[in-house]
Amino acid sequence: MTAEGFLEGRRLQLARGVLLQCIMGGYPAAKFYGSDDGDLALVADPAQIHPLPWSEEPRAFAICDADELTGESSNLSTRSQLKKVIARYAALGLAPVVATELEFFVFAPNTDPTQPFQPPVGLDGRREDGHSAFSVSSNNGLRPFFSEVYKCMAALGLPRDTFMHEMGVSQFEINLLHGDPLLLADQTFLFKHLLKEVALKHGLTVVCMAKPLAHTPGSSMHIHQSIVEIGSGKNVFSDADGQPTAMFRHFIGGQQAGMADFTALFAPNVNSYQRLCHPFASPNNACWSHDNRAAGLRIPASSPVARRVENRLPGADANPYLAIAASLAAGLYGIEHELEPSEAIQGEFDVPDHLSLPCTLHAALERLKRSQLAKELFGTEFIEGYIASKTMELTSFFDEITPWERRVLAAQA
């Protein structure tokens, strides 16, 4: 949109069905978004209008709410879904606090998708070979790229906590500072856009797939969650003596109750399950534990004021608005219904059947179809539309034969 049109307050409208557009570009049947496929209004959030520092010509980026023309928030909008969850907490005098940890890979351009991704050639003229995890010098080969990433983050007001090289080849992680869930979802979304744009300027490709490389750890988007009282700011997960509260237990119980039903919201793509089925600290379970990375729900070691629950299921490919909304909604459900969690696990463990999660997109979508909880918390329109869109994506995947099938199965009798 032109700057003049935006500043004049000209309304930007969008077909309702676009909110259910598949990643390949197609749409499910019109019945899922209204047979008329009428318009929505895109209403810019005044706090999320950003001049883009990497753009050669002056441009700005506005994060918008998708509202019905009647003024109500659209049920198909994931940002609207998150705002509704936050409002439900506020009605109880509570405010959730979250932080995201986002992992991503930096690769050389990949013009042939039949070939594996490769790490880029660094300043030293070499490609990383995978020995740089957590090294203090691991970013040096890509210093110009990361220097611009840091400058752009500062220009956009994106505060960063820590930045590090992760376990994979040319894999990195950023920890964003904890805060309001809507703000953190906006920041996570904006940061992913920033990464890809700056990478293009430097002749690189940033990939936020859950599992872009075989035999290599995948990329997560862990969500750290706590709840404070509105006004006092007190963490309700800890009592006056610094001990865990009943609300803390109930929040974990709700997380456990919702994780299997919501797996398709946390792991939205076929590739998501490549990460979860080869768990390099990417657990596909609803167990909880004190500081055990094999559990889907981890309680990090912290002081009582910082007591929190880390949901380790979402991948870097997850929609941050939807993943945060689903995780917080499950926790609130547990609080409202005083659900008790299972016993905490420690050390090596076998996952009980009732705490195992779907391990394919097909299984996750079938579980979501049967979930009354999902429809209760997010509405039938959203859940059925989401399933319809993701089913089209899964069908598209099954329409192709993979190199593995040709290589291994063609010679079979």
Secondary structure, 3 states (H helix, E strand, C coil): CCHHHHHCCCCEEEEHHHHHCCCCCCCCCHHHCCCCCCEEEEEEEEEEEEECCCCCCCCEEEEEEEEECCCCECCCCHHHHHHHHHHHHHCCCEEEEEEEEEEEEEECCCCCCCCCCCCCECCCCCECCCCCCCCCCCCHHHHHHHHHHHHHHHHCCCCEEEEEECCCCCEEEEEECCECHHHHHHHHHHHHHHHHHHHHHCCCEEECCCCCCCCCCCCEEEEEEEEEECCCCCECCECCCCCECHHHHHHHHHHHHHHCCCHHHHCCCCCHHHHHHCCCCCCCECCEEECCCCCCEEECCCCHHHCCEEECCCECCCCHHHHHHHHHHHHHHHHHCCCCCCCCCCCCCCCCHHHECCCCHHHHHHHHHHCHHHHHHHCHHHHHHHHHHHHHHHHHHHCCCCHHHHHHHCCCC
